[in-house]
Each structure stands twice: as C-alpha cells, then as structure tokens.
Amino acid sequence: MLIKKNSLFHIMLFFLFVFGLVLCAQNKVYAEDYENVDPSGVTINYWHQHTKSREEAINTIVDNFNKSNQWGITVNAGHQGHYGQIYEKMLTVVGTSEVPDIVVAYQNQAADYYLATGDGLVDMRPLVNSAKWGLSSDELGDFYEGFLKQDIFPSLGGVRLGFPPKRSMELLYYNEDWLTELGYSGSPKTPEEFMDMACAATKQPFSKATTPESSVGWLIDIDASTFASLTFAYGGDVFDKEAVQYTYDSPEAIKAGKLLHELASNGCMKTFTEKYANQSEYGAGNSLFSIGSISGLKYYKSAVEKGANFNWNVGPLGHSTPEPRQNLYGASLSIGNSGDPKRALASWLFMKHFTSPDQQAFWAEKSGYFPSRKSVASIMKMSEQYKNGFSLLPYSMSEPSVPAYDVVRGEVEKVMAEIIKGGDPESLLKNLNKDANEILSDI
C-alpha cells in the first residue's frame, strides 16, 4: 500500500503543473535569445547542500568567479539544507520569481522541477552548444561522456536539465589487515566471497579492534543506492530504460535481497542509527566492510587514523559479472527558469567557470568527488584509494533519472529494512516493484 505522502506529492505536482502552464508562455527562455544577450552586472543566486570544508571550497570558487569574470556577474551562493530539504523548497518556488538561478539537483529531482510547471528548468542545450557562449567540441570531448549524458532526458524530448560539476561512486571499503588475519589475500571478487568474508569477520574479531565484542562483517547503511549497487553487481538493474519501468522484481534484484536477508539472519551484517557510525565503526576495526561514496574517503581515512590505524583500501563490490558494475551517481547544477535570459546566461557562465580544468582540480581535491573532466587527472594529487576508485569509472552504471524517484527511494529503504528484519525478499520486492511503477505511472 502506498504511503499518504506519495499522494500528497502527486497532488502538489499536479497543481504546480496546472499553475505552470499559465506561466509558461511568459517564463519560457528561447534558444535564439542567448546570442545577443548581455549578462553584464547580473546578480544570481546559487542553492547548494555543502557544509564545512566543502562549503569553504564552493565559496572560494564563487569568489574567484565574482572577482575575475569580465561581465561583472555576481553569484550569491548559500547552503539551503540537505538534498531532501532543497527538493522540498524547490517544489514551492519553481515557476515563481523566487526560484533560484542555480540549484543542485539529482537527475530525477530535475525532472520533477521541469514537469512541475511544464518548463520549470531551463533547457541548457542552447547554452552548452552556443557558438558564442558554449563549449567547443574539444572542450566537450574533455568531459566524461557518461557524465554529460546523465543530464539529458530522452523521455522529455531530449532536454538538458543539468550540467555536471562532479560525480561520485559507491565503493567497497575494506580492512586489508583484518582480511589477512582471516586468511584472505584480497577483497571479495564475488557476492558469495563477500558474504563468506563478512561472516568470518563476525566470528573472528580484528586483533586491533577497539570493541571486539561488537565485531561484524558489514555495518549497512539502509539506502536505495546500496540496493541498486548490489543489484548492479549481480548483473541486473533496478530500471528498464527502454520499457520505462522499474525492475525491482528481476532475478538479480531478488538475489540482492536474498543476500541482505542471509547476511542479517546469520548475524554477519548489522544496521546502525548513530550518524556516520558506518565510518566510525569501520575506523575502529569493528566492521570489516563498509559500502559508501568515493567522496567519503577523507572521512574514512580520519576514522582509521583516530581508531585502530590499520591498512585499508577501496575497490569494486564483489560481482557475478566478468567486469565490475559500479554505481555512479551525483547531483548536477540546474538553472531555474526565471524567464530572464540574462540570469540564465549568467548562471551558465558560472557553470563554465566551475567546470574549467583548474577549478575542477581544486574542487576534486577539496571535496573528494570525481572531477567531470578527463584532463584533471594529470594535474590533481590522488591517494592510492582515490586512484583505485578512479580506475573504476569505465565500469559505471546509474540509477533511474525519472520523476518521483525520491519517493520510490523511500519505499526501497522500507523494504530493505523489512528484509533485514526477516521478511521474504521475493514477495517484498515484487510488491515494491508494483508500487514503484504505480508511482511512475501517476506522474
């Protein structure tokens, strides 16, 4: 049964869509407007989710642009909460004069904003391809093709609703010293090896563990991206792009569910409630494995140095396919449709600055994310762990970029929790798939 908030979400989108149709004719930014637009002196707003050192890095990038750009454009950047909070705020301002000029958005969120008013975001194709303001073929060729494609929506007529300043990837963090103590010579190559190692670690605590009595193979973060990563590793997907349908009932997804069920029932995997406990417990030598983003490298490194101080590394998830299949994801920057071509162009010019090689190298080193441009690899410093993650980019997969995926993610996480508690994976996932496709069909 679908939760009430799904219905409220659909009602909100419906009214925003109807309201937006009235505004669309006035607010639409046309492709031919840009070549003769003068962005001089424009002030724009940028909503982001970054805090602490990443916010400091964003402010540095913004300050550099504000001081150096030839048009006198001013960017006002501000933290607006986490991704979910920004999403909720955007649904209340999209199609109005209060819409931010630049907003961080996952692909599915961007689709929601666009559909909310029928034209809630600016289609960036004319900007990216502009002879005057856009990127040359050589410059575009320097971007990872897969990164660029993630923000193009064939189901919406091929519009480009975002541009990528970075990407991240789900990786397996593992304790090399503990694996050696268990008699293994490397990280798991298959899901079966992953389970065997996790269960062995639960029975044989790490010699340097701070609290060996709480030893466990894997401390899992109940997250839809984790489930997608496991499904990819089994050779499947959670969405059929050709059929435009969720596939949480596929054989590979059910295998992923059964893996969670078996690990939990054997006590080889535990959940956590304390924020970032997966990092701190891993660093303390209490969990052999953690699955998390490449952007968390510095936090895991700090946890290890403050904790059990062991040799550690990252790699692909154990997979049943000949090659790894890694979950690549990340929010892009979208342009809110204010109806003002000057603001749209000014926003794009800041994005060009942000994605230039020098700024990308600075941002990647400060944030821990992957840069969007290939040339950055030759000018940035990389740790061994970062290099290992970087080498997996050719094996990337991606999660759905369809509207209302945020709602579906919440349903996935509920099902994961039920499976871990002992629920039947197959029946739970079949029901999930039915509900997910109902949510999709309602948009």
C-alpha positions in Angstrom: 0.0 0.0 0.0 1.4 3.4 -1.0 2.0 5.9 1.8 0.0 9.1 2.0 2.9 11.3 1.3 3.0 9.9 -2.2 -0.5 11.1 -2.9 0.3 14.5 -1.4 3.4 14.6 -3.7 1.4 13.9 -6.8 -1.3 16.4 -5.8 1.4 19.1 -5.4 3.0 18.3 -8.7 -0.4 18.4 -10.4 -1.3 21.8 -9.1 2.2 23.1 -9.9 1.9 21.7 -13.4 -1.5 23.4 -13.9 -0.2 26.7 -12.4 2.9 26.4 -14.5 1.0 26.1 -17.8 -0.3 29.6 -17.2 3.2 31.0 -16.6 4.9 29.0 -19.3 4.3 31.4 -22.2 5.7 34.3 -20.2 8.6 32.5 -18.5 10.0 30.4 -21.3 13.6 31.1 -22.3 14.0 30.6 -26.1 17.2 29.3 -27.7 17.5 32.3 -30.1 17.6 34.8 -27.1 21.1 34.0 -26.0 23.4 35.0 -28.8 22.6 38.7 -28.3 22.0 38.7 -24.5 24.3 40.8 -22.4 24.7 39.4 -18.9 26.7 42.4 -17.6 26.0 43.3 -14.0 23.6 40.4 -13.3 23.3 39.0 -9.8 22.3 35.4 -9.4 21.5 33.0 -6.5 23.0 29.5 -6.1 21.4 27.0 -3.8 23.7 24.2 -2.6 23.9 21.5 0.1 27.6 21.8 1.1 28.8 22.5 4.6 32.2 22.8 6.4 35.3 22.4 4.2 33.2 21.8 1.0 31.2 25.0 1.6 34.5 26.8 2.0 35.7 25.4 -1.3 32.5 26.4 -3.0 32.9 29.9 -1.6 36.4 30.1 -3.0 35.3 29.0 -6.5 32.4 31.6 -6.3 34.8 34.3 -5.1 37.2 33.6 -7.9 34.4 33.9 -10.4 33.0 37.1 -8.9 36.4 38.8 -8.9 37.5 37.7 -12.3 34.6 37.4 -14.7 34.6 40.1 -17.4 30.8 40.8 -17.2 30.7 41.9 -13.6 28.3 39.0 -12.7 27.8 38.3 -9.0 27.0 34.9 -7.7 25.4 34.7 -4.2 25.9 31.1 -3.0 24.1 29.7 0.0 23.6 26.5 1.9 19.9 25.6 1.8 19.9 22.3 3.7 20.5 18.7 2.5 19.3 17.4 -0.8 15.8 16.5 0.6 15.3 19.9 2.1 16.3 21.6 -1.1 14.0 19.4 -3.0 11.0 20.4 -0.8 11.9 24.1 -1.0 12.2 23.9 -4.8 8.7 22.4 -5.2 7.3 25.5 -3.5 9.2 28.1 -5.6 9.6 26.5 -9.0 7.7 28.6 -11.6 7.8 31.7 -9.4 10.0 34.7 -9.2 11.7 33.2 -6.1 13.2 30.3 -8.0 17.0 30.1 -7.6 19.1 30.7 -10.7 21.3 27.7 -9.9 20.2 24.8 -7.8 21.9 21.5 -7.1 19.7 18.6 -8.2 19.8 14.9 -8.8 18.5 13.9 -12.3 15.2 12.6 -11.0 14.7 15.8 -9.0 15.5 18.0 -12.0 12.8 16.0 -14.0 10.3 16.8 -11.2 11.1 20.5 -11.3 10.8 20.6 -15.0 7.5 18.8 -15.1 6.1 20.8 -12.1 5.3 23.8 -14.3 5.8 22.3 -17.7 9.0 24.3 -18.1 10.4 24.7 -14.5 14.0 24.5 -15.5 16.0 26.0 -18.4 16.8 23.6 -21.2 20.6 24.1 -21.3 21.2 22.7 -24.8 21.3 26.2 -26.5 23.7 27.4 -23.8 26.1 24.4 -24.0 26.1 24.5 -27.8 26.1 28.2 -28.3 28.7 29.5 -30.8 29.3 32.5 -28.6 28.8 31.2 -25.0 29.1 27.5 -25.3 31.8 24.8 -25.2 33.9 23.8 -28.2 33.9 20.3 -29.4 37.4 19.8 -27.9 36.2 21.1 -24.6 33.1 18.9 -24.6 35.4 16.0 -25.5 37.3 16.6 -22.3 34.2 15.7 -20.2 33.4 12.1 -19.4 30.7 11.3 -21.9 28.7 9.3 -19.4 28.6 12.3 -17.0 27.2 14.5 -19.7 24.6 12.0 -20.8 23.1 11.6 -17.4 21.6 15.1 -17.5 19.9 14.6 -20.9 16.3 13.3 -20.8 15.1 11.4 -23.9 11.7 10.9 -22.3 11.3 14.7 -22.1 12.2 15.4 -25.7 16.0 15.4 -25.2 16.2 18.4 -22.9 19.3 19.0 -20.9 18.3 19.9 -17.4 21.7 20.0 -15.7 25.4 20.1 -16.1 27.9 18.0 -14.0 30.5 19.6 -11.8 31.3 16.3 -10.2 30.3 12.7 -9.7 30.6 10.1 -7.0 30.6 6.3 -6.9 29.6 3.6 -4.4 32.7 1.6 -3.4 33.6 -1.2 -1.1 35.8 0.0 1.8 37.7 -2.9 3.3 40.2 -3.6 6.1 43.3 -5.2 4.5 44.9 -6.3 7.8 41.8 -8.0 9.0 41.3 -9.8 5.7 44.9 -11.1 6.1 44.2 -12.3 9.6 41.2 -14.2 8.2 43.4 -15.9 5.6 42.3 -13.9 2.6 44.7 -12.3 0.1 42.4 -9.6 -1.2 39.0 -8.1 -1.4 35.9 -10.2 -2.4 35.6 -10.9 -6.1 32.0 -12.2 -5.9 28.9 -11.7 -3.8 29.5 -15.1 -2.3 33.0 -14.3 -1.3 31.7 -11.0 0.2 29.2 -13.0 2.4 31.8 -15.6 3.4 34.3 -12.9 4.4 31.7 -10.9 6.3 30.6 -14.0 8.3 34.2 -15.0 9.0 34.9 -11.5 10.4 31.8 -11.7 12.6 33.2 -14.9 14.2 36.9 -13.7 14.4 37.3 -10.1 15.5 40.1 -7.9 14.3 43.2 -8.1 16.6 43.3 -4.3 16.8 39.5 -3.7 17.2 38.6 -1.2 19.9 35.5 -3.2 20.9 35.9 -6.8 19.6 32.7 -7.9 21.2 30.8 -5.8 18.6 32.6 -7.3 15.6 30.6 -7.6 12.4 31.3 -8.2 8.8 29.3 -5.3 7.4 27.6 -2.3 9.0 25.0 -1.5 6.4 23.6 1.9 5.5 20.0 1.3 4.6 19.9 3.3 1.4 18.4 2.8 -2.0 21.7 3.4 -3.7 23.2 0.5 -1.7 20.4 -1.8 -3.0 21.0 -0.6 -6.6 24.7 -1.2 -6.2 24.1 -4.8 -5.1 21.7 -5.4 -8.0 24.2 -4.0 -10.5 26.9 -6.3 -9.0 24.6 -9.3 -9.7 24.4 -8.2 -13.4 21.0 -6.6 -13.2 19.3 -3.1 -13.0 16.5 -1.6 -11.0 15.1 0.2 -14.0 14.5 -0.7 -17.6 15.2 2.4 -19.6 13.6 1.1 -22.9 10.4 -0.1 -21.2 10.4 2.8 -18.8 9.6 0.5 -15.9 11.1 -0.3 -12.6 12.6 -3.8 -12.3 12.9 -4.5 -8.5 11.3 -7.9 -9.2 14.1 -9.0 -11.5 16.1 -12.2 -10.7 19.2 -10.0 -9.9 17.3 -7.7 -7.6 15.9 -10.7 -5.8 19.4 -12.1 -5.4 20.4 -8.8 -3.9 17.5 -9.0 -1.5 18.4 -12.6 -0.5 22.0 -11.6 0.1 20.8 -9.0 2.6 18.4 -11.5 4.2 21.1 -14.2 4.6 23.7 -11.8 5.9 21.3 -10.4 8.5 19.8 -13.8 9.6 23.4 -15.1 10.1 24.4 -12.1 12.2 27.1 -11.1 9.7 25.5 -7.7 9.0 24.0 -5.1 11.3 22.3 -1.7 10.8 23.1 1.4 12.7 21.2 4.5 13.9 24.0 6.8 15.1 25.0 9.2 12.3 28.2 8.1 10.4 28.5 5.0 12.6 29.4 3.1 9.5 32.6 5.2 9.2 33.5 5.3 12.9 33.0 1.6 13.5 34.9 0.8 10.4 37.8 3.0 11.6 37.7 1.4 15.0 38.2 -2.0 13.4 34.8 -3.2 14.4 33.4 -3.8 10.9 35.3 -5.4 8.1 33.4 -3.8 5.3 31.6 -0.5 4.6 29.9 0.5 1.3 30.0 4.2 0.7 30.8 7.1 -1.6 34.2 7.9 -3.0 33.6 11.4 -1.6 33.8 9.9 1.9 37.4 8.9 1.5 38.8 11.6 3.8 36.3 10.8 6.5 37.1 7.1 6.4 40.8 8.0 6.5 40.3 10.2 9.5 38.2 7.5 11.3 41.0 4.9 10.7 43.7 7.2 11.9 41.8 8.1 15.1 40.7 4.4 15.6 42.6 1.1 15.0 45.1 2.6 12.5 45.2 -0.3 10.0 45.9 -0.8 6.3 42.8 -0.2 4.3 41.7 0.3 0.7 38.7 0.6 -1.6 37.6 -1.5 -4.6 34.6 -2.7 -6.5 31.8 -4.6 -4.9 32.0 -8.4 -5.3 30.3 -9.1 -8.6 28.9 -12.1 -10.5 29.7 -10.5 -13.9 33.1 -10.7 -15.7 33.7 -7.0 -15.1 32.7 -4.8 -12.2 29.4 -2.8 -12.5 29.7 0.3 -10.3 27.0 2.7 -9.2 28.0 6.1 -10.4 25.8 9.0 -9.3 25.8 12.6 -8.4 23.8 15.8 -8.4 24.3 18.3 -11.2 23.7 22.0 -11.4 20.4 23.1 -12.9 19.1 26.5 -14.0 15.8 27.7 -12.6 13.5 29.2 -15.2 13.0 32.8 -14.1 12.0 33.9 -17.6 15.1 36.2 -17.7 17.6 35.2 -20.4 20.3 37.3 -18.7 20.0 35.4 -15.5 20.0 32.0 -17.3 23.2 33.0 -19.3 24.9 34.4 -16.2 24.2 31.0 -14.5 25.7 29.1 -17.4 28.8 31.3 -17.4 29.4 30.4 -13.7 29.0 26.7 -14.5 31.6 27.0 -17.3 33.9 28.5 -14.7 33.1 25.8 -12.1 33.8 23.0 -14.7 37.0 24.5 -16.1 40.1 22.2 -15.5 41.8 24.3 -12.8 38.6 24.8 -10.8 37.7 21.1 -11.2 41.1 20.0 -9.9 40.7 22.3 -6.9 37.2 21.1 -6.2 38.0 17.4 -6.6 41.0 17.6 -4.2 38.9 19.6 -1.6 35.7 17.6 -1.9 36.8 14.1 -2.7 34.4 13.8 -5.6 35.4 12.7 -9.1 36.1 15.6 -11.5 34.0 15.9 -14.6 36.9 16.4 -17.0 39.5 13.9 -18.1 42.4 16.3 -18.2 42.1 16.9 -14.5 43.6 13.5 -13.7 47.0 14.8 -14.8 47.0 17.8 -12.6 45.5 16.7 -9.3 47.0 14.8 -6.5 45.5 11.3 -5.8 45.8 9.0 -2.9 46.1 5.2 -3.6 42.5 4.7 -2.6 41.3 7.6 -4.8 43.3 6.1 -7.8 41.6 2.8 -7.2 38.2 4.4 -7.3 39.1 6.5 -10.3 40.1 3.4 -12.2 36.6 2.0 -11.9 35.0 4.8 -13.9 34.8 2.7 -17.1 32.5 0.3 -15.3 29.9 2.8 -14.3 26.1 2.2 -14.1 23.5 4.7 -13.0 20.3 4.8 -11.0 16.9 5.9 -12.6 16.7 9.6 -13.6 12.9 9.6 -13.8 10.4 11.8 -11.9 9.4 10.8 -8.4 12.4 8.6 -7.8 12.9 10.3 -4.5 9.5 8.8 -3.4 10.5 5.4 -4.7 13.8 5.5 -2.9 11.9 5.9 0.4 9.9 2.8 -0.5 13.1 0.8 -1.3 14.6 1.7 2.0 11.5 0.5 3.9 11.6 -2.8 2.0 15.4 -3.2 2.8 14.6 -2.8 6.5 11.8 -5.4 6.3 14.1 -7.9 4.5 16.8 -7.3 7.2 14.2 -7.9 9.9 13.4 -11.3 8.3 10.8 -10.6 5.7 10.7 -12.6 2.5 12.8 -10.8 -0.2 10.9 -12.1 -3.2 7.4 -11.1 -2.1 8.6 -7.8 -0.7 10.4 -6.9 -3.8 7.5 -7.9 -6.1 5.2 -5.7 -4.1 7.8 -2.9 -4.2 8.1 -3.1 -8.0 4.3 -2.8 -8.3 4.2 0.2 -6.1 7.2 1.9 -7.8 5.6 1.5 -11.2 2.3 2.9 -9.9 4.2 6.0 -8.6 5.8 6.4 -12.0 2.6 6.0 -13.9 0.9 8.6 -11.8 3.3 11.3 -12.9 
